Amino acid sequence: MAYAPYSKFKVGAALLCEDGEVVTGCNVENISYGASICAERTALVKAVSCGQIKFRAIAVTADASDGFVPPCGVCRQFIVEFSANVAVYLAKPDFSTVLVSSINELLPLSFTHF
């Protein structure tokens, strides 16, 4: 469902909430690139706007790459805002291989309030 007419780099994310609900997100570009939003932040904002603030995991994949696509730096900081223990699953486009990591591994020494 990504809207990526400029970069053609479509990304999807699925966020697992503490209560088991899954909230999805996709990247949404804007001709003014700074106004674009990543899939991970889309999922988090959707979840928070529905009252969810505790998360167990997030999965990320993109169709424009043969490898793993991790969250960008801004998304990493956005994820850690809610928990320093979120599992991060990075899936190849065909879902044949999944790399399991954590937000702590991807963003050591993050800004946190914990």
N, C-alpha and C positions, 0 to 999 in steps of 0.2 A: 504493500500500500504506500510505499515511500513516494514522495514527490521530489524528484531530483532531476529537473530538466536541464540544469546547468552542468553539474559534475557527472551525471549519469552514474553516480556512486550511491546505490540504494542499500540502506542498512535497516535491519529490523532488530527489535529487542523484546524480550519477554521477562517480566519482573515477577518473581515469586514472593508474594506477601507472607507475613508471618502466619496468617490464618489459612493459607493454602490458595487464596485467590491468585490468579495470574492476570497481570495487566500488560498489554502489549503496547508497543510504540514503534514509530518509524521516523526516519529523518524527513524534515520538511524544509526545502530550500527556499530562498528568496533571492531575487536578483541582486539585492544588497547582501552579500554573503554573511555579514555580521548579524543579520536578522534571522539567519537560518537556525534550526534547532535539530540536535542529534536525536537519534532513536532512543537512546538511553534516557535522556532528559525528558523526552516526550512521555515515555512510560512512567517515569517517576512523578512528573507533574500530574498526569492523569490519576495516578494512584493517590497522591496527596490530596488532590481536589475531591476525591471520593472518601476521604477520611483515613486512608491507609498511611501509616508512617513507620511501620516496622517491616523489614524485608529480610528474606533469607538468601536469595540468589537472583542473579540476572544472567540471561543468555543473550549473546550478540552474534549476529551473522550478517554477511554482506554478499551481494551477488556479483560484485565487480572485482572479486579477488579470488585467487586459488588458495590463498592462505588464511590465516586467522586475522581477524580485524578486532583489535582490542578497543575499549573506550578511549576517547581522546582525553587529554589532561583535564579539561573543564568537566567532562562527564565523570571522570574518576573522583574529582573533588565533590561533585554533586552527589555521587553515590555514598561516599564516606560521611557526608553530612548526616545520614540517617543511621548508619551502622558501620563500625570498623571491621565487622566480621562477615560481610556479604560475600558469598561464593560467586565467582565469575566464570561462566561457561562460554567459551569461544568456539563456535562451530564453523567448519568449512562450508562453503556454499551448498554442497550436496549432502551435508550432514553426515558424511562418512567418518569423520574424525572430529572429536571434541577435545579441546584443551581445557582442563579445569585449573583455575587459579583462585585467588582471593583479591579483594580490593586492597588489603594490606600489602600483598606482593606487588601489585601494580602501582600502588601509590605509597611508598614508604615515607615516613616523616610528614604525613599529611597534616593539614590544619584541621584540628578536631576540637570538640568541646567535651570529649569523654574523659 
